Amino acid sequence: MSSVNCGSGGGATTFKGLRIASLFIIWFGSTLGASFPIIAHRSGLVHVPRSVFDFAKYFGSGVIIATAFIHLLGPGISELTSPCLGAAWQDYPYPLALALLSSFGIFTIELLAFRIGSAKLKKLGIHHDAHGHGVGGFVSHGPEGVPATASTSDDGSKQHHEKNLEAGRTVDHVEGSEVRSHVSDENAMAQIIGVAILEFGVILHSVLIGLTLAVDERFKVLFAVIIFHQTFEGLGIGSRLAYLELPHRYRFMPALGAFLYGITTPIGIAVGLGVRTTYNPGSTRATLVSGILDSLSAGILMYTGFVELLAHEFLFNPEMREASNRKLLYALACMMLGCGVMAMLGKWA
């Protein structure tokens, strides 16, 4: 107990130059990981096989889930059971309760957003698919089906409608472009909300990582691990951002998401360097704040990982339901690899 520093003293001040350099190095790695899938998907100059995109997508899903359990919930439990905190924090599993709270909180928010969006679409006579079948089955809940006022007797028109739904776009011949634009915006917002929930949990975690790196005594080991950690996590975020199907007015959103992810850890490092003489990551206040945020973020990523990523990708996605056993095993292997690598990094960070 005597070796535990629960005061307000400062963190480590060694390797100042390398700590400053880490801000830019980690920014580059994080941004590269999040941006590469987007650039490769959009650019005609860089030809990337579909199998590479599939690998990044499934590998990234595993990374996100391992992050929730190993890099967020685990530290959250350690922090909120720290001897620096009062005895009241030892009497109840607060980290698990906070993770439970945030999971149900995110579910409630998404449920309300879904009901509001469905009500608007119902006025247009369009059925809203809760599982996102019409938009590829991941990170989004999109409209599906033919409007009640539209005729389906024309096979060509029906096939054209279904083809556009599979691509994540809705083209309905009801009162012209006004309806097309409205439905497209609803679909876009559903996708944006889904990926924003995922990124919110990751961003909180990334800021805390940056703060710790700036003042931690185990800087060299932590620095090397966090480079890989942030790059792999960025790959998981970027592979989801790359597949968003958005109207032209929202085409900037994937790039914005990659940018925000790239700068969060450097921001944490910069803040940590600024307060390194007074900020002690082991102090009572820092431990409490970090433990609460880690636990809340864990719940967010658990819900997002299992519901938005795994369930929508493997259970509700028609393409995967009808896929060969070989493709299914490949997807599961990629996911397990991502989960395993990220879990292993948890030994050091």
C-alpha positions as CSV (number, residue, x, y, z in Angstrom):
1,M,0.0,0.0,0.0
2,S,2.9,2.3,0.7
3,S,4.2,2.0,-2.8
4,V,0.9,3.3,-4.3
5,N,1.0,7.0,-5.1
6,C,-2.5,8.3,-4.5
7,G,-1.5,11.9,-4.3
8,S,-1.5,14.6,-6.9
9,G,2.2,14.4,-7.7
10,G,3.5,14.5,-11.2
11,G,4.1,11.7,-13.8
12,A,7.4,10.7,-15.4
13,T,9.4,13.4,-17.1
14,T,12.0,11.2,-18.9
15,F,12.3,10.8,-22.7
16,K,10.8,14.2,-23.2
17,G,11.9,14.5,-26.8
18,L,10.6,11.0,-27.7
19,R,7.3,11.6,-26.0
20,I,6.8,14.8,-28.1
21,A,7.8,12.8,-31.2
22,S,5.3,10.1,-30.2
23,L,2.5,12.6,-30.7
24,F,3.3,12.7,-34.5
25,I,4.2,9.1,-34.9
26,I,1.0,7.8,-33.3
27,W,-1.0,10.4,-35.3
28,F,0.5,9.0,-38.5
29,G,-0.2,5.4,-37.6
30,S,-3.7,6.0,-36.4
31,T,-4.6,8.1,-39.4
32,L,-3.0,5.7,-41.8
33,G,-4.9,2.7,-40.3
34,A,-8.3,4.6,-40.4
35,S,-7.8,6.2,-43.8
36,F,-6.3,3.4,-45.9
37,P,-9.5,1.4,-46.3
38,I,-11.4,4.6,-47.2
39,I,-8.8,5.7,-49.8
40,A,-8.4,2.2,-51.3
41,H,-12.2,1.8,-51.5
42,R,-12.8,5.2,-53.2
43,S,-9.7,5.6,-55.4
44,G,-9.4,4.0,-58.8
45,L,-5.7,4.4,-58.7
46,V,-5.2,1.9,-55.9
47,H,-6.7,-1.5,-56.8
48,V,-7.3,-3.6,-53.7
49,P,-8.8,-7.0,-54.0
50,R,-12.2,-7.6,-52.3
51,S,-10.6,-10.3,-50.1
52,V,-8.3,-7.6,-48.6
53,F,-11.3,-5.5,-47.7
54,D,-13.1,-8.5,-46.2
55,F,-10.0,-9.3,-44.2
56,A,-9.8,-5.7,-42.8
57,K,-13.6,-5.7,-42.0
58,Y,-13.6,-9.0,-40.1
59,F,-10.2,-8.5,-38.5
60,G,-11.4,-5.0,-37.4
61,S,-14.5,-6.5,-35.8
62,G,-12.3,-8.8,-33.7
63,V,-10.1,-5.9,-32.7
64,I,-13.1,-3.8,-31.5
65,I,-14.5,-6.7,-29.3
66,A,-11.1,-7.4,-27.8
67,T,-10.7,-3.7,-27.1
68,A,-13.9,-3.7,-25.2
69,F,-13.0,-6.6,-22.9
70,I,-9.2,-6.5,-22.5
71,H,-8.3,-2.8,-23.0
72,L,-11.4,-1.2,-21.4
73,L,-13.3,-3.4,-19.1
74,G,-10.2,-5.0,-17.6
75,P,-8.5,-1.7,-16.7
76,G,-11.8,-0.3,-15.6
77,I,-12.2,-3.1,-13.0
78,S,-8.6,-2.5,-11.8
79,E,-9.0,1.2,-11.5
80,L,-12.3,1.2,-9.7
81,T,-11.1,-1.4,-7.2
82,S,-7.9,0.5,-6.6
83,P,-6.7,0.9,-3.0
84,C,-6.6,4.6,-3.7
85,L,-10.4,4.7,-3.7
86,G,-12.6,4.5,-0.7
87,A,-14.1,1.3,0.8
88,A,-17.5,2.0,-0.8
89,W,-16.0,1.3,-4.2
90,Q,-15.0,-2.2,-3.1
91,D,-18.5,-3.1,-2.0
92,Y,-20.2,-3.3,-5.4
93,P,-19.0,-4.2,-8.9
94,Y,-19.3,-0.7,-10.2
95,P,-17.2,-1.3,-13.4
96,L,-19.6,-4.0,-14.6
97,A,-22.6,-1.9,-13.6
98,L,-21.3,1.1,-15.6
99,A,-20.7,-1.1,-18.6
100,L,-24.2,-2.5,-18.3
101,L,-25.6,1.0,-18.0
102,S,-23.9,2.3,-21.1
103,S,-24.9,-0.8,-23.1
104,F,-28.5,-0.3,-22.3
105,G,-28.2,3.5,-22.8
106,I,-26.8,3.0,-26.3
107,F,-29.5,0.5,-27.0
108,T,-32.2,2.9,-25.8
109,I,-30.8,5.8,-27.9
110,E,-30.7,3.6,-31.0
111,L,-34.2,2.2,-30.4
112,L,-35.6,5.8,-30.1
113,A,-33.7,6.8,-33.3
114,F,-35.1,3.7,-35.1
115,R,-38.7,4.4,-34.0
116,I,-38.5,8.1,-35.1
117,G,-37.0,7.2,-38.4
118,S,-39.5,4.4,-39.0
119,A,-42.4,6.7,-38.2
120,K,-41.2,9.2,-40.9
121,L,-40.7,6.4,-43.4
122,K,-44.1,4.9,-42.7
123,K,-45.7,8.2,-43.8
124,L,-44.1,7.6,-47.1
125,G,-45.3,4.0,-47.3
126,I,-41.9,2.5,-46.9
127,H,-41.1,-0.5,-44.7
128,H,-38.0,0.0,-42.4
129,D,-35.8,-3.1,-41.9
130,A,-34.6,-3.4,-38.3
131,H,-31.7,-5.7,-39.3
132,G,-30.4,-3.5,-42.1
133,H,-30.8,-6.1,-44.8
134,G,-31.1,-3.5,-47.4
135,V,-27.8,-1.9,-46.6
136,G,-25.4,-4.8,-46.4
137,G,-26.0,-5.8,-42.8
138,F,-23.5,-3.8,-40.9
139,V,-23.3,-0.5,-38.9
140,S,-26.6,0.7,-40.3
141,H,-30.3,0.2,-40.3
142,G,-31.7,1.0,-43.6
143,P,-35.0,1.0,-45.4
144,E,-36.1,-2.1,-47.2
145,G,-39.1,-3.0,-49.3
146,V,-41.2,-1.5,-52.0
147,P,-43.5,1.5,-51.1
148,A,-47.1,0.6,-50.7
149,T,-48.0,3.1,-53.5
150,A,-45.6,1.7,-55.9
151,S,-46.4,-1.1,-58.3
152,T,-44.3,-4.3,-58.3
153,S,-45.8,-5.9,-61.3
154,D,-42.9,-4.7,-63.5
155,D,-40.1,-7.2,-62.9
156,G,-37.5,-4.8,-64.3
157,S,-38.5,-2.0,-62.0
158,K,-38.7,-4.3,-59.0
159,Q,-35.2,-5.7,-59.7
160,H,-33.8,-2.2,-60.1
161,H,-35.4,-1.2,-56.8
162,E,-33.9,-4.3,-55.0
163,K,-30.5,-3.7,-56.6
164,N,-30.4,-0.2,-55.3
165,L,-31.4,-1.4,-51.8
166,E,-28.6,-3.9,-51.8
167,A,-26.2,-1.0,-52.6
168,G,-27.5,1.0,-49.6
169,R,-29.5,3.4,-51.7
170,T,-33.2,3.7,-52.0
171,V,-34.7,4.8,-55.4
172,D,-38.5,4.9,-55.2
173,H,-40.7,6.2,-58.0
174,V,-43.1,8.0,-55.6
175,E,-43.6,11.7,-56.2
176,G,-40.2,12.1,-57.9
177,S,-37.0,13.2,-56.5
178,E,-38.4,14.7,-53.2
179,V,-39.1,11.2,-51.8
180,R,-35.8,9.8,-53.1
181,S,-33.9,12.5,-51.4
182,H,-35.8,12.1,-48.1
183,V,-35.3,8.3,-47.9
184,S,-31.7,8.7,-48.8
185,D,-31.1,11.1,-46.0
186,E,-32.9,8.8,-43.5
187,N,-30.7,5.9,-44.6
188,A,-27.6,8.0,-44.4
189,M,-28.4,9.2,-40.9
190,A,-29.0,5.6,-39.7
191,Q,-25.6,4.6,-41.0
192,I,-23.9,7.7,-39.5
193,I,-25.5,7.1,-36.1
194,G,-24.3,3.5,-36.1
195,V,-20.7,4.2,-36.9
196,A,-20.7,7.3,-34.6
197,I,-21.7,5.1,-31.6
198,L,-18.7,2.8,-32.4
199,E,-16.3,5.7,-32.8
200,F,-17.5,7.5,-29.7
201,G,-16.4,4.5,-27.5
202,V,-13.1,4.2,-29.2
203,I,-12.3,8.0,-29.0
204,L,-12.8,8.1,-25.2
205,H,-10.4,5.2,-24.9
206,S,-7.9,6.8,-27.3
207,V,-7.7,10.1,-25.3
208,L,-7.0,8.2,-22.1
209,I,-4.3,6.2,-23.8
210,G,-2.6,9.4,-24.9
211,L,-2.8,10.9,-21.4
212,T,-1.2,7.8,-19.9
213,L,1.6,7.5,-22.6
214,A,2.6,11.1,-21.9
215,V,3.4,10.5,-18.3
216,D,3.9,6.8,-17.8
217,E,7.3,5.5,-16.5
218,R,7.1,2.4,-18.9
219,F,7.2,4.7,-21.9
220,K,9.3,2.7,-24.3
221,V,7.3,-0.5,-24.0
222,L,4.0,1.3,-23.9
223,F,4.9,3.5,-27.0
224,A,5.7,0.4,-29.1
225,V,2.5,-1.4,-28.2
226,I,0.3,1.7,-28.7
227,I,1.6,2.2,-32.2
228,F,0.3,-1.3,-33.1
229,H,-2.8,-0.9,-30.9
230,Q,-3.9,2.4,-32.6
231,T,-3.1,1.2,-36.1
232,F,-5.1,-2.0,-35.8
233,E,-8.0,-0.2,-34.1
234,G,-7.9,2.4,-36.9
235,L,-8.1,-0.4,-39.4
236,G,-11.2,-1.6,-37.7
237,I,-12.8,1.8,-37.7
238,G,-11.7,2.6,-41.3
239,S,-13.0,-0.7,-42.7
240,R,-16.5,0.3,-41.4
241,L,-16.2,3.9,-42.6
242,A,-15.2,2.8,-46.1
243,Y,-18.3,0.8,-46.7
244,L,-20.8,3.6,-45.7
245,E,-23.1,4.2,-48.6
246,L,-24.0,7.9,-48.4
247,P,-25.5,10.6,-50.6
248,H,-23.1,13.1,-52.1
249,R,-23.8,15.7,-49.4
250,Y,-22.5,13.3,-46.7
251,R,-19.6,11.9,-48.6
252,F,-17.2,13.7,-46.3
253,M,-18.3,11.8,-43.2
254,P,-15.9,8.8,-43.6
255,A,-12.9,11.2,-44.0
256,L,-14.1,13.2,-41.0
257,G,-14.4,10.0,-38.9
258,A,-10.9,8.9,-39.9
259,F,-9.6,12.4,-39.0
260,L,-11.2,12.5,-35.6
261,Y,-9.9,9.1,-34.8
262,G,-6.4,10.0,-35.9
263,I,-6.1,13.1,-33.7
264,T,-7.7,11.8,-30.4
265,T,-4.6,10.0,-29.0
266,P,-2.2,12.9,-30.0
267,I,-4.6,15.3,-28.2
268,G,-4.4,13.1,-25.1
269,I,-0.6,13.0,-25.4
270,A,-0.4,16.8,-25.8
271,V,-2.6,17.4,-22.8
272,G,-0.6,14.9,-20.8
273,L,2.7,16.6,-21.7
274,G,1.2,19.9,-20.7
275,V,0.3,18.7,-17.2
276,R,3.0,16.1,-16.8
277,T,4.5,17.8,-13.7
278,T,1.1,17.7,-11.8
279,Y,-0.8,14.9,-13.5
280,N,-0.4,11.5,-11.8
281,P,-2.3,8.7,-13.6
282,G,-2.3,6.7,-10.4
283,S,-3.8,9.5,-8.3
284,T,-7.2,9.1,-6.7
285,R,-9.0,11.5,-9.0
286,A,-7.3,10.3,-12.2
287,T,-8.0,6.6,-11.3
288,L,-11.7,7.4,-10.6
289,V,-12.2,9.3,-13.8
290,S,-10.3,6.8,-16.0
291,G,-12.1,3.9,-14.4
292,I,-15.5,5.3,-15.0
293,L,-14.8,6.3,-18.6
294,D,-13.1,2.9,-19.4
295,S,-16.1,1.1,-18.0
296,L,-18.7,3.2,-19.9
297,S,-16.6,2.9,-23.1
298,A,-16.4,-0.9,-22.6
299,G,-20.2,-1.2,-22.5
300,I,-20.5,0.9,-25.7
301,L,-18.1,-1.2,-27.6
302,M,-19.6,-4.5,-26.3
303,Y,-23.0,-3.5,-27.6
304,T,-21.6,-2.2,-30.9
305,G,-19.3,-5.1,-31.4
306,F,-21.8,-7.9,-30.8
307,V,-24.9,-6.2,-32.2
308,E,-23.8,-3.8,-34.9
309,L,-20.8,-5.8,-36.1
310,L,-21.2,-9.5,-35.4
311,A,-24.9,-10.0,-35.4
312,H,-25.5,-7.8,-38.5
313,E,-22.5,-9.2,-40.3
314,F,-23.0,-12.9,-39.7
315,L,-26.7,-13.5,-38.7
316,F,-28.7,-10.8,-40.5
317,N,-26.6,-10.3,-43.6
318,P,-28.2,-12.4,-46.5
319,E,-24.8,-12.6,-48.3
320,M,-23.2,-14.3,-45.3
321,R,-26.2,-16.5,-44.5
322,E,-25.9,-17.9,-48.1
323,A,-22.1,-17.9,-48.2
324,S,-20.1,-21.1,-48.6
325,N,-18.6,-22.8,-45.5
326,R,-15.2,-21.8,-46.8
327,K,-16.1,-18.1,-46.8
328,L,-17.7,-18.3,-43.4
329,L,-14.6,-20.0,-41.9
330,Y,-12.4,-17.4,-43.5
331,A,-14.4,-14.6,-42.0
332,L,-14.4,-16.2,-38.6
333,A,-10.7,-16.8,-38.8
334,C,-10.0,-13.2,-39.6
335,M,-12.2,-12.0,-36.8
336,M,-10.5,-14.4,-34.3
337,L,-7.1,-13.3,-35.5
338,G,-8.0,-9.6,-34.9
339,C,-9.4,-10.5,-31.5
340,G,-6.4,-12.6,-30.6
341,V,-3.8,-10.0,-31.6
342,M,-5.5,-7.2,-29.8
343,A,-6.0,-9.3,-26.7
344,M,-2.3,-10.2,-26.7
345,L,-1.3,-6.5,-26.8
346,G,-3.3,-6.2,-23.6
347,K,-0.4,-7.9,-21.8
348,W,1.6,-4.7,-22.2
349,A,-1.0,-1.9,-22.6
